[in-house]
């Protein structure tokens, strides 16, 4: 069963594309191993840690919105030594909840790295086509430009098969800055991981939830402001963006959906002795 929950008038489903394995040292960037190793869990023989691929389905005022699409089911040209064999479950997990690809009306990509948009497309007779045939794919203009004009560092994660078929099908909607997707559902700029990285904020019935995208690759990074991943293009900007998120989420007691945490990746931040503490959300959200 997927993890359903209600946020005021909004209905949410955290849906997994599986897990990936990533080099733990790269995940934690400049942080010494002696400080992060107790948080990383069991590493495999290539020193890789497991990272979730948590996507979010939102039913809002008659619209069905999907935030991020994981790695997807195509054969993946994974950068570096990343492991993707346990990914590609998104469509099956949506189907298990009675949700068909044609039911999705809006797809939001927080950014266009392959582990957040690989499920944008599927193979049909060897040709990549949009996985959600009726959807508008809402993407920041600057992120689209970065993805379609990659440099030596980024070309390994901006993969044309995840992006170009959307333009060919005329299903791309490029936006600049904050964009309202439905009442109480907003795409909000959160730069640092990439220049035009975004998060998705949800507000309804006096409750707040935030899908944090790649602002933190592990919940401990929300507790420790200077812990920034080596994958962040603008690490100092990322730190300041994260500072704002931490302060707002703590003050509002917002529910956070952490993309790369273990499924379902739900938690809240609270102040404790002048520091922030991540508390995993224990409530059973299965009642719709």
C-alpha positions as CSV (number, residue, x, y, z in Angstrom):
1,X,0.0,0.0,0.0
2,X,1.2,3.5,-0.8
3,X,1.3,6.1,1.9
4,X,-1.8,8.3,1.6
5,X,-2.4,11.3,3.8
6,X,-4.7,14.3,3.9
7,X,-3.6,18.0,4.2
8,X,-6.7,20.1,4.6
9,X,-8.5,19.8,1.3
10,X,-5.6,18.2,-0.4
11,X,-5.1,14.4,-0.8
12,X,-1.4,13.3,-1.0
13,X,0.3,10.1,-1.9
14,X,4.0,9.5,-1.4
15,X,4.8,7.0,-4.2
16,X,8.2,5.4,-4.6
17,X,10.3,4.8,-7.7
18,X,12.4,2.4,-5.6
19,X,15.9,3.2,-4.4
20,X,19.3,4.0,-5.9
21,X,22.8,3.6,-4.5
22,X,25.1,6.5,-4.4
23,X,28.7,7.1,-3.2
24,X,28.3,8.1,0.4
25,X,31.3,10.4,0.4
26,X,29.8,12.4,-2.5
27,X,26.4,12.6,-0.8
28,X,28.0,14.2,2.3
29,X,30.5,16.4,0.4
30,X,33.2,18.0,2.6
31,X,31.9,16.4,5.8
32,X,34.6,13.9,7.1
33,X,33.6,10.3,7.1
34,X,34.0,10.0,10.8
35,X,31.1,12.5,11.2
36,X,28.7,11.0,8.6
37,X,29.2,7.3,8.7
38,X,26.8,6.7,11.6
39,X,24.1,8.3,9.6
40,X,24.6,6.6,6.2
41,X,23.4,3.1,7.1
42,X,25.0,0.0,5.7
43,X,27.3,0.6,2.7
44,X,27.7,-1.9,-0.1
45,X,31.1,-3.1,-1.4
46,X,31.4,0.0,-3.5
47,X,30.9,2.3,-0.5
48,X,27.5,3.3,-1.7
49,X,24.5,4.1,0.5
50,X,20.8,3.6,-0.3
51,X,18.8,6.7,-1.2
52,X,15.1,6.7,-1.6
53,X,13.3,8.0,-4.7
54,X,10.2,9.4,-3.2
55,X,7.8,11.1,-5.6
56,X,4.6,12.9,-4.6
57,X,1.1,12.7,-6.1
58,X,-1.3,15.5,-5.2
59,X,-5.1,15.5,-5.8
60,X,-6.1,19.2,-5.5
61,X,-9.4,20.7,-6.6
62,X,-10.0,18.2,-9.4
63,X,-6.4,18.2,-10.6
64,X,-4.0,15.3,-10.3
65,X,-0.4,16.5,-10.0
66,X,2.8,14.4,-9.8
67,X,6.0,15.9,-8.4
68,X,9.2,14.3,-9.7
69,X,9.3,11.0,-11.5
70,X,12.4,9.2,-10.1
71,X,14.8,7.3,-12.4
72,X,12.1,5.6,-14.4
73,X,12.0,2.2,-16.2
74,X,14.3,2.9,-19.2
75,X,17.8,1.5,-19.4
76,X,19.7,4.2,-17.6
77,X,23.1,5.7,-18.4
78,X,23.8,6.3,-14.7
79,X,26.6,8.7,-14.0
80,X,29.7,7.5,-12.1
81,X,29.3,4.3,-10.0
82,X,25.7,4.9,-9.1
83,X,23.5,1.9,-8.8
84,X,20.0,1.9,-10.3
85,X,19.0,-1.7,-10.4
86,X,16.4,-1.2,-7.7
87,X,14.6,1.7,-9.3
88,X,12.0,2.1,-12.0
89,X,8.9,1.2,-9.8
90,X,6.9,4.4,-10.2
91,X,4.4,3.4,-12.8
92,X,3.8,0.0,-11.1
93,X,3.3,1.7,-7.7
94,X,0.9,4.2,-9.2
95,X,-1.1,1.4,-10.8
96,X,-1.3,-0.4,-7.5
97,X,-3.2,2.7,-6.2
98,X,-5.5,2.7,-9.2
99,X,-3.7,5.6,-10.9
100,X,-3.1,5.3,-14.7
101,X,-0.6,7.4,-16.6
102,X,-3.4,9.2,-18.4
103,X,-4.8,10.3,-15.1
104,X,-1.9,12.6,-14.4
105,X,-2.6,16.2,-15.6
106,X,0.5,18.0,-14.3
107,X,4.0,16.8,-13.8
108,X,6.4,19.0,-11.9
109,X,10.1,18.5,-12.0
110,X,12.0,20.1,-9.1
111,X,15.0,20.0,-11.5
112,X,16.1,17.8,-14.4
113,X,18.8,15.6,-12.9
114,X,18.1,12.0,-14.2
115,X,17.0,10.7,-10.8
116,X,14.2,13.2,-10.6
117,X,12.9,13.2,-14.1
118,X,13.9,9.8,-15.6
119,X,10.3,8.7,-15.3
120,X,9.1,11.6,-17.5
121,X,9.4,9.2,-20.4
122,X,9.0,5.6,-21.3
123,X,10.2,3.5,-24.2
124,X,7.8,2.6,-27.0
125,X,9.4,0.4,-29.6
126,X,12.7,1.6,-28.4
127,X,11.7,5.3,-28.7
128,X,11.3,7.5,-25.6
129,X,7.9,9.1,-25.4
130,X,6.2,11.0,-22.6
131,X,5.1,8.6,-19.8
132,X,2.1,10.8,-19.0
133,X,0.3,11.5,-22.3
134,X,-2.2,14.1,-21.0
135,X,0.2,16.0,-18.7
136,X,1.7,19.4,-18.8
137,X,5.3,19.1,-17.7
138,X,6.0,22.2,-15.6
139,X,9.7,23.1,-15.5
140,X,11.6,26.2,-14.6
141,X,12.9,28.1,-17.7
142,X,16.5,28.3,-16.4
143,X,16.6,24.6,-15.5
144,X,15.4,23.7,-19.0
145,X,18.2,25.9,-20.5
146,X,20.8,24.3,-18.2
147,X,19.6,20.8,-19.1
148,X,19.4,21.3,-22.9
149,X,22.8,23.1,-22.9
150,X,24.9,21.0,-20.4
151,X,28.5,21.5,-19.6
152,X,31.3,19.1,-18.8
153,X,30.1,18.6,-15.3
154,X,26.4,18.3,-15.9
155,X,26.1,16.4,-19.1
156,X,26.2,13.0,-17.3
157,X,23.0,13.8,-15.4
158,X,21.0,15.8,-17.9
159,X,19.9,13.1,-20.3
160,X,18.3,14.0,-23.6
161,X,15.9,11.0,-23.5
162,X,14.3,12.3,-20.3
163,X,13.8,15.8,-21.8
164,X,13.6,16.2,-25.6
165,X,10.5,13.9,-26.1
166,X,8.5,16.3,-23.9
167,X,9.3,19.2,-26.2
168,X,8.6,17.1,-29.3
169,X,5.2,16.3,-27.9
170,X,4.6,19.9,-27.0
171,X,3.9,19.0,-23.4
172,X,6.4,21.4,-21.8
173,X,5.3,24.4,-19.9
174,X,8.3,26.6,-18.9
175,X,7.8,29.0,-16.0
176,X,9.9,31.6,-14.3
177,X,9.9,31.9,-10.5
178,X,7.0,30.9,-8.3
179,X,4.1,29.2,-10.1
180,X,0.7,28.2,-8.7
181,X,-0.3,24.7,-9.9
182,X,-3.6,24.5,-8.1
183,X,-5.1,26.2,-5.1
184,X,-2.6,25.7,-2.2
185,X,0.0,24.0,-4.4
186,X,3.0,26.2,-5.4
187,X,6.3,25.6,-7.2
188,X,8.8,27.8,-5.4
189,X,12.4,28.6,-6.4
190,X,15.0,27.1,-4.0
191,X,18.4,27.5,-5.7
192,X,21.7,25.9,-4.7
193,X,21.6,22.3,-5.9
194,X,21.1,23.8,-9.3
195,X,20.6,27.5,-10.1
196,X,16.9,27.0,-10.8
197,X,16.1,24.1,-8.5
198,X,12.6,24.3,-7.0
199,X,10.6,22.9,-4.1
200,X,6.8,22.4,-3.9
201,X,4.9,24.0,-1.1
202,X,1.4,22.8,-0.1
203,X,-1.0,24.8,2.2
204,X,-4.5,23.8,3.0
205,X,-6.8,23.9,6.1
206,X,-4.1,25.7,8.1
207,X,-1.6,22.9,7.4
208,X,1.7,23.1,5.5
209,X,3.7,20.4,3.7
210,X,6.9,20.9,1.7
211,X,8.4,18.6,-0.9
212,X,12.0,19.5,-0.5
213,X,13.5,18.3,-3.7
214,X,17.3,18.1,-3.4
215,X,17.8,20.6,-0.7
216,X,19.0,17.7,1.5
217,X,20.0,14.3,0.5
218,X,19.6,12.9,4.0
219,X,17.5,14.2,6.9
220,X,20.6,14.9,9.0
221,X,21.5,17.6,6.5
222,X,18.4,19.5,7.7
223,X,19.7,19.3,11.3
224,X,23.2,20.5,10.3
225,X,23.2,23.5,8.1
226,X,26.8,23.4,6.8
227,X,26.4,19.8,5.6
228,X,26.0,20.2,1.9
229,X,26.3,17.6,-0.8
230,X,29.2,17.5,-3.3
231,X,26.5,17.4,-6.0
232,X,25.3,21.0,-5.3
233,X,26.4,23.3,-8.0
234,X,26.2,26.4,-5.7
235,X,26.9,25.1,-2.2
236,X,26.9,28.4,-0.4
237,X,23.6,29.4,-2.0
238,X,22.3,26.0,-1.1
239,X,23.2,26.5,2.5
240,X,21.3,29.8,2.6
241,X,18.3,28.4,0.9
242,X,18.3,25.5,3.4
243,X,18.6,28.0,6.3
244,X,15.3,29.7,5.1
245,X,13.6,26.3,4.7
246,X,14.7,25.1,8.2
247,X,13.5,28.3,9.9
248,X,10.1,28.4,8.1
249,X,9.5,24.6,8.5
250,X,10.4,24.7,12.2
251,X,8.2,27.7,12.9
252,X,5.2,26.3,11.0
253,X,5.7,22.7,12.1
254,X,5.5,21.8,8.4
255,X,5.4,18.3,7.2
256,X,8.5,17.7,5.1
257,X,8.7,15.1,2.3
258,X,12.4,14.2,1.8
259,X,13.0,12.7,-1.6
260,X,16.1,10.6,-0.8
261,X,15.1,9.5,2.7
262,X,13.9,6.0,3.3
263,X,10.3,5.6,2.1
264,X,8.0,7.5,2.7
265,X,10.5,10.2,3.8
266,X,8.1,12.1,6.0
267,X,9.2,14.2,9.0
268,X,9.1,17.5,10.8
269,X,11.8,19.8,12.3
270,X,11.6,21.0,15.9
271,X,13.9,23.2,17.9
272,X,15.8,21.5,20.7
273,X,18.5,23.3,22.8
274,X,19.1,25.8,20.1
275,X,19.4,23.3,17.3
276,X,17.1,21.6,14.8
277,X,16.0,18.0,15.2
278,X,14.4,15.8,12.5
279,X,11.5,13.7,13.8
280,X,10.2,11.0,11.5
281,X,6.5,11.2,11.0
282,X,5.1,8.1,12.7
283,X,1.4,8.7,12.0
284,X,-0.2,6.1,9.7
285,X,-1.4,8.2,6.7
286,X,-3.2,5.4,4.9
287,X,-6.7,6.6,5.7
288,X,-7.9,8.7,2.8
